[in-house]
Amino acid sequence: LLVSSHVMDEATRCDRLLLLRDGEILADETPAGLLERTGAADADAAFLALIRHRPKHLDAEFDGEAAS
């Protein structure tokens, strides 16, 4: 069963999470593993931690700008 949701509380009820941003896979792990890896208190904070650590050149490439 595949569940797609933007509601992180709902998503953490699943056995595994696949977090995406701009078509890039940020995480593919259990909810507990995600919290452990990021040190976050909840899945919302974990997702924010992952996108904060995304290399800046990827954002520039996605926006169509040349990365320097």
C-alpha positions in Angstrom: 0.0 0.0 0.0 1.4 3.4 -1.0 0.1 6.4 0.9 0.8 10.0 -0.3 0.4 12.7 2.3 1.6 16.2 3.2 0.4 15.5 6.8 3.5 14.3 8.5 1.6 12.9 11.6 -0.4 10.8 9.2 2.7 9.7 7.3 4.5 8.5 10.4 1.9 5.9 10.9 3.4 4.0 7.9 6.2 1.5 8.2 8.5 3.5 5.9 8.8 7.1 4.7 10.0 8.3 1.4 10.5 12.1 1.6 10.7 14.0 -1.6 11.5 17.6 -2.5 11.7 19.0 -6.0 11.7 15.4 -7.3 14.8 14.5 -5.2 14.6 11.7 -2.6 15.6 13.1 0.7 15.0 10.1 2.9 13.9 6.5 2.5 13.6 5.0 6.0 11.5 4.2 9.0 9.9 7.0 11.0 12.1 6.2 14.0 15.2 6.0 11.8 14.4 9.4 10.3 14.1 11.0 13.8 17.3 9.3 14.9 19.2 10.5 11.9 18.1 14.1 12.1 17.9 14.4 15.8 14.4 16.0 15.4 11.5 15.7 17.8 8.9 15.0 15.1 8.6 14.3 11.4 7.9 17.9 10.5 11.1 19.0 12.1 13.0 16.2 10.5 11.8 17.2 7.0 12.8 20.8 7.7 16.3 19.6 8.9 16.7 17.6 5.7 15.9 20.5 3.4 18.1 22.9 5.3 21.0 20.6 4.7 20.3 20.3 0.9 23.3 21.7 -1.1 22.6 25.2 -2.4 23.7 24.3 -5.9 20.8 21.9 -6.2 18.3 24.7 -5.5 20.0 26.9 -8.1 19.9 24.1 -10.7 16.2 23.5 -10.1 15.4 27.2 -10.5 17.2 27.1 -13.9 20.1 29.2 -12.7 23.7 28.2 -13.3 25.4 26.9 -10.2 28.7 28.6 -9.4 
